[in-house]
Amino acid sequence: MLVGMQTLTSLVDSIVDKNGGTGTLTLLGADGVATDRIPWRDLHDRARRMATVLRRYGLGAGCRVGLVGETSANLVAALQAVWLTGGAFTVLPPAGPTGRRNHDDHVRAVAEDARLDLVVDDDAGGRAAAELAPVLSLTELASAAGTAPPAVPHRPDPGDLALLQYTSGSTRSPRGVPVTHGHLAANVGAMKVALGHDASHPSRMLSWLPLYHDMGLIGFLFIPLSCGCDLLLQSPSAFVRNPASWLVAMSRYRVTISGAPNFAYALMARLLAAGGPDLDLGSVRCLISGGEPIDEAVMAKLASAGRAVGLDPAAVVPAYGLAEATLAATMAPVGRGVAVDRVDQQTLETEGRAVAAVAGRPERRLVRVGGPVRDVTVRIVDRGTGEPVGDRVVGHIELRGPSIVGHYWPDPPPPPDSWLRTGDLGYLAGGELVVCGREKDVLFAAGRNVFPQDVEAVAVEVSGVRSGGAVAFGVPRAGGDGLVVVVESRGADPAIVRHAVASAVVAEVGLAPADVLTVSYGRLPKTSSGKLRRAEARRRYLAGGFESRSERTDQWPPSRQLTHAGTGTAGNLPSSSTSTSRH
């Protein structure tokens, strides 16, 4: 069930011993051009020397370390070094230009909950935890490692803790998911099989996703780390400054695999449609879409805009996962592209069955996120009885398998072969999963279960509403939930936007909103992975915390043109804390 019964640390060792680690880690700047290159074998040597220094601080088997900083070669080496001492780590975000107080509160909360033995930071971001754990500068660690001998690596057992992945805390304080070396090896191995990764070498992967998120850390660092293929890394802040650099780098370096949440593909589609420098994305064979619900309309726009630069629409790979499952639970077949289930909306909402759409009746278009990855089992159970249901019947999504963590730190693990209830609703269709939405977010109105994603998808298409800037939720009303829609408006007359949103929702969803509000850019609450915090939005609304826009204008974005270098904005980019990654 494990990758050759090995942990990732032993896989890295065997690759370095066998072929010297032929691949390279390349760091990219905000223009998408390389700023630093280091072979994996040299990075592994740096990690072993860092491990020697960390042992001088008393670290060893069972210790826990917090790592705080922007994406860098030293940060990547440091997380390996923690493993080589026998410890486990938690990657925390660096402090952003705003929200320092919230960032410090988060760091302190995680340090206390994880009972960290040491915090290693590169920008004083970890100093907030100083009263709870010793703090070591990443620069000092790297400098001391330069003259330290390489450590003899600790060999972890599959049951040893590898990392604490903290959830985003969208409705409560962040909680740590205790991922063991066995969980990690099982999930990384399963993803490599699903991607056909080993067979496709030499692969070249590219990611700007934060290392404090499971998709960036596990999906786009640990896979190349475990096999020695080329990896290009860009910091999230560099991507924010120039989102077009993602496309420029894919073209310049002939990238084969990349990935991002849905919002980034919406941005990519707009950038490609706007035109710019010559690009060639013909090398890309796999673009993983995960981290938030996948919008079929966004993917259609991406396919249309990407044709001019050689992007194969079949390269998009929808996936579904969550931190409690280490990362990936299901993945669509590579090379198929986005498969859409067209189902009758009324039957889905009133009877909880996904039957084929009928001409002349409202339909819902849902993306298939593929079958389970290797050794993971997916089932759907009745929302009331908990009993398994048949094909195309909506219910709770449950998972089990060797990469399913299934509990939070420091609670004891569940019994073997336990099922994890994800909190998501969906159905199976021919062995593939279709996700309908979060159980806690569903509205019940006019005898229907209305999924907020449907409402939000309609709202963001209204002129004057920022892409990704709509949240829908229910509030108590006589006879059922009242629908509230809050949108981030960008320069248009708020009254006109509110009327247009209400009209569009009635026409497309068949439900009249009880209230529509417009707010300025950045006012919608989101998790650190950019997902909407609907429960928090609902709480703010009921507390009177939203104020509709009146005269203020929103500059979003300052430029839509593709450039090799320059400024831009990436909208709801992950900015702080860590995230449950529901793909």
N, C-alpha and C positions, 0 to 999 in steps of 0.2 A: 504494500500500500504506500510505502515511502519510495522516494526516487532511489532505486537500488539500495534501499535500507540505509541511505546516507542522509546526513544533515547538510544544509547549505555550506557550512564551514568546511566539512570534509570534501564536498564537491569542489569548492574553490581551491583547496589544497591540491586535490588530484589534478585539476586543470593546470595549475601552475607547475606542478611536478612533471606532468606529461608533455606539455607543449610550450611552457613558459608563459601561458596566458597571452595568446597572440593578439587578442583584441585590445582596443584602446578606449579609454574614457575621455571624451572631448567636452570641454566647457564652452558654451556659447554666450556671446554678449547680446545686448539689446538689438543689434543689427543682424543677428542670426549668423555671425561670423565667429569662428573659433578663437578663443582667447587663451586656451591652455589645453594641452594634450598629455595624457599620462597612460602608459600601458598598464593593463591590469596587474601584471607581475610586479611592477614598481609600486603600484598602489597597495598591493598585498604586503609587500615588504615594509612600506610605511606603516601599515596597520599593525604589523607584528612589533615594530619598534614603539609605536604608541602604546601597545598592550604592556610593554615593559614599564613605561612611565606610569600607566594607570595602576599597575600592581604596586608601584612605590607608594601610591595613595591608599593602599590597602584593599584594592578591588580584587575580587576573585569570584569563585563559583557562588551563585545565589545573589550577587549584588545587582542593584538596579541603578541605571544612570540616565539622566535626562540630557538630551542633546538639543541645543538651541542655536539656530543660525540659518543664514541663507545657503542655498545649494552651492556646494564647493567640493573640490577633491578632498580637502582635509575633513569635511563633515562625513563624506562617504568612507574615508579611511577610519575615522573615529568610531563609527558604528560597527565596523568590522572588528576594531580593536576591542570593543566591549565584549563581543562574542568570544574573542580569543582569550580573554581573561576568565571566561566562564560566566559572565554576567548577562543581563538583559537590558534593553534600552527602551526609552520613549523619546520620539522625535517631537519637539515642540516648535511652534512657529516663531520666527524673529518678530520683534516689535515693528509694526508698520508706522507710517507717517502720522496716523491718527489712531485714536483708541488705545493709547498706551496704558491707561488705567485698567481697562478691561483685559488687556493682554497680561499685565502683571498679576491681576486677580486670578486669571486662568492658570498661569504658571505656578502660582502659590498653591492653588487648589489641586493641581495635578501632582506637584511635589509632595504635598501632604498625603494625598490618597495613595500614591504609588510607594510612599516611604522611600524616596530616592536616597541613595548613599552619596551621590555626587551629581552635580550639574556642570556640563561642559558647554560653554557658550562662546559666540564669536562677536557679540555686539552689546554685551552687558544686559541682554534680554533675560538671561537667567538670574541676574542679580536679585530679582524679586523673590527668589526662593532661598536667598542667603541665610535667612533665619531658620530654615528647615533642613538645609543640606549644604555641605561645602561646595564652592563654585570654583571651577578651573577654566581659565581662558583657553579657547581652542588654539589660539596663536601660540600660547605658552606650551601647550601640549605638543603641537607640531614642532616647535623649536627644540624642545627637550628630546623629542623622538629622533631628531637629526643626528644626535651623538649616542643614542641608546642602542644596545645590541638587540637583535630581533628576539622576541619571546618564543618559547616553546608553546605552541597553541594548545589550549584546553580543548578536549574532545567532548562536546555535549552529548547527552543522551536525548533521544527523541522526545521524552517527556519533560525535559528541562525548559524553563521559560526562556523564550527568545526575545519577545517584545511585548510591551503593553501598548495597545493601539487604542487611544481614547476617542470615544464617540463625540459627536459635535455638541451634544447637550441641547438639542433643539427644543425640548420641553422640560428638561431637568438638568441638574449638574452633570458634567461629563463623567462617563464611567469607563474604566479601563477594560479592554478585552484582552485576556491573557493568552497570547498566541505562543504555543510551544514550538520547538524545533521540528517536531513531528507534523504539527499542523502546517507549518510553513513549507516543509519539503513536499508534503502531499499536494498542497495547492499549487505551488510553483511547478511541480511536475505535471499536474493535470492541465495547467494553462499551456505549458509547452506542447503537450500532446494536442490540445484543441487547436493551437495555432499552427501545428506542423512545424514547430520552430527548429528543431534539430535537423530535420530533413531539408530545411530551406537555407541553411548556412551557406555562404556568409551573409547573415542578416545584419542590418544596421538600424538600430532603434533610436528614436528621438522622443524626448519628453521635456515639457516645461512644468509638469505637474509638481506640486510641493511634495517634498519627502516626508512631511508630517501628515500626509494622507495616504491611506492604504493603496490606492490606485497608483500613485506616483512611486511609493516606496516598494511595494511588493510586485506590482505589475511591470514597472519600468526601470527598476534598479536591480531587484533580486534575480529576475530572469537572466539578463546579460551577465550579472555577477556570477551566476551559477554555471554559465557555459562559456564565458569568455568572448562573446561577440561584441562588436562595436556598439557603443552607446554615446549619444550626444545629449547632454543635459543643459538646460537653460533654467535660470532661476525664475520663479513666478513673477518677481518684480520686473525683471527684464522683459518678460512677455507682456506685462501690463503696459510698459512704456511703449512697446511697439508690437502689437499683436501680429502684424504682417510678417514679422521675422520668423514665425513658425513656418509659414509657407516658403519663405525665401530659403530657410535652412533645409527643408525637405527637398527642395529643388537642387540646391547647391551641392549637398552631400549625398544625393541619391539614396535617401532614406527609404527603407522597406516597411517599417512598422512604427506607428505612432498611435496616439489615442488621447481622448479628452471627453469631458461631459458634453451634453447636448448643446449648451449655450455657446461653447466654443465653435461648434460646427455651424451654428447660425451665424456667428461672426465671420467664419471662414467663407461661407456662401456669399455674404454681403461684400466682403473684400474682393473675392474673385469676380463677382458681378460688376463691381465698380472699375475693375481693370487696374493696370499698373505695369510693373516690369515684366519681362518675359520670364515665364516659369515653365518647368517641365516636371510634372508630378507623376510621370509614367512609371517611375520606379516603385511607387507605393503599392504594396499588395495587401496591406492590412491597416485599417483605421478603426481602432476599438472605440465604441461609443458606450460609455458607462458613467456611473456616478450620479445620474439623475434621470428622470423619465425621458424616453427617446421620442421625439416628435417626428412623426412620419412626414409632415409638411416641410420641416426643416431639412430632412434628409433628401427630399425630392428637389428642393432648391439647391442643395449642395451638389447633387448629381448633375443638375442642369448647368450650373455655373462651372463645375469642374471639368466638363468635357473639353472646353477650349484649351485647358492646360494639361490634357492627357490623363486626368484622374479617372480611374476606372470606378464606376458606381458600385461594382461588385466588391470593392475593397473594404467597404464599411462592414464592421462586425459588431452587431448589437450584443450586449452582455448584461448580466444581472448578478449582483453580489452584494455583500455587506460585511462589515468588520467582524461580526459574530461568526462569519463563515471563512475567516482569514481574508479572503477577497472574493474570488470568482465562484459562483454557484452554477451558472449556465452561460454558454456562449454559442452564438449562431455559427454555422459552418463558414469557414474562411472561403471566400470566393463566390459566395451566393449573393451577397449584398443584403439590403433591407427587405425582409418579407413581411407583408402587411396582411393582417386578418381583418376583413371587412365584415362586421357583424351588425345585426339589427339592433338599433339603440334601445327601442322600447322593451324588447324581450330581455336584453341585458340588464336594464335598469329595474324592471318590474319583477322579473322571474329569476334573475341571476343565471341565465343561460346564454351562451354565445352561439347563436345560430346565424347562418349566412344572411347577409343583407339582401333585401328585396328592393327591386327598382321602384322608385317613387316613395319610399319610406326613409326616414332619417337613419343614417348609419353611423357607426363608430369605427374608426380606422386605428387598429392597435398593432404595434410592432411585435413580432415574435423575437424573443431574446434567446432562442435556441434551447437545446437539450442540456441536461446536467453534464458538468465536466467529469472527468474520470473519477470513479469511486464515490461520487456524490449521488444521492437519491433525492428526488423531488416528489412530493405528493400534495394534493389539495384536499382539505378537509372541510366538512360542513361548518358554517359559522355558528350554528347552534349546538349541534351534537358532538362535533369534533371527529365524526366518522369520515373516512375517505369517501370521496365522491367520484363520479365518472368523468369521462372526457367532456370538455366544454361546459362544465358546471363551475360557477364562480365560488370560491371559498378561500380559506386561509392557506397561504403558501407555507409549507413546512419542509425542512431539510435535515438530512443526516449524512454522515460520512466522516472520513479521517481528518478532513480539514475544517470540520464544523466545530467551533469552540463551544458555543452553546451556553456560556455563563460569563459573569462579570467578576472582575477582581474585587475583593479577595475571596469570593464565594468558592466553595468546592465544586469541581466539575460534576456534571450530571452522570448518571449511570451510562455505561457503554450502549451504543445504538439508540440513544435518546433522540427524539425529534426536536428540532428547533423551530418554534413558531416565529416567523419573521416579522409579523405585524403588517404584512402586505397582503392584498387580495389579488387573485388571479385565477387562471384556469390553464389546463393542459390541452393541447391540440395536436394529436398525432405525436406525442412525446416531447413536444416543444412547449416552453412556458410562455404565457402571455400575462403581463402584469397590468392590472386594472387601476391600482392606486393603493394608498394607505388606508387601512381599516379605520383609523381614528379621524381621517379627513373626510370621509364620505358623508354627504348631506342626504337627509331623507325629506323629500318635499313632493307633494302632489302624488303620493303613492309610488315614488321612484327613488332609487338610489342614484344620486347624481355625483359623479366624480369631479372634483375641483379642477383636475388637469384639463378636462374638456372645456370648462368655462375659461380657464386661463389661456388656452390655445386660441380661442376665439378673440379674447380681449386684446392680446398682443398684436393681432393683425389689424387693429383699428388704427387709422392714421393719428399720430400724435402720442401713441403709447410706445414706450421704450421696449425693445426686445428683451424678453425675460422679466419685464417689469409689471407683472400682474399676479395678484394672489386672490383666491376665492375661498370662502369659508362660510359655514352656516352659523346662524344665531337663533336662539329660541324664539318661536312664534307659535301662536295658536294653530293647531293642525299640522305642525311640522316645522322644519327649519326654514328660516328666511335666508336667502342668498345675498351675501355681501361681496362686492368686488372692489378691490383697491388697486389702482394703477399708477405707475410712475409716468407722468406726462412730460413731454419735452418741447416746450415752447408754444404749444397750441392753446387755444382758448379752453380753459378747464370745463366750462359749461358745455361746450360743443363736444369735447371728448367724453364727458360723462354720458351725454345723450347718445352718442354714437356707440359707446360700449354697451349701454343698456339695450339699444335696438339690436345690435349684433348678437348679443347673448340670447335675447328672445327669439330671434330668427333662427339661430343655429342650434341652440340647446333646448329651446322650448320652455324656458323658465324665466320669468321676469325677476330681475334682482330687486331685493328689498331696499338696497342702497348701493350707490356707486360713488367712490371717492377718488379724487386725484391728489397725488402727493408728489413732492420733488424727488429727484434722483437720489438714491441711496437710503430712502426712508423705509423701504420694505425690509422686514427682518429676514435674514437668511443665515443658514449655517455656514461654517467655514469652507464647505465645498460648493457653496453657491446655491444650495437647495433652499427653497422657500420654507420659512418657519410658519406654517399656517396656524398652528396653535397659538404661537406668540402674537401673530397678526390679529387673531380673533381676540386674544386677551387685551391687546392695546385698543382695539376698536371698542370693546365693551367698557373699557376704562376711560374712553374719550381721548386716547393718546394720539390719534391721527387728526391732523388738521388739513383740510383740502387746500390745494394750491389756489392762489389767486393771481398775483401779478409777477411772481418770480419766474424766471426762465431757466431752462436746463440746457447746458451745452453737452450734448451726447451724440456721437463723439465729436471731437474737434475736427477730425478729417476722416473720410471714408476711403481715401485713396491708398492703394498698396504702395509702400515705399520700402527701399532697402534699409533705410534708417529714418528715425523720426519719432513722433509721439503719437499715442493713440490711447484708447482705453478699452479694457476687456470686460467691462460690465461686472457681472457677479463672479469675479475670480475669487477662488479661495484666499482668504486673507488672515485668518487666525484660528487657533485651536485645531483639533483633529476631527475626523469625520467618519461616521458610518457611511459606507459607500454603497448605496442601493443603485444598481445599474439598470 
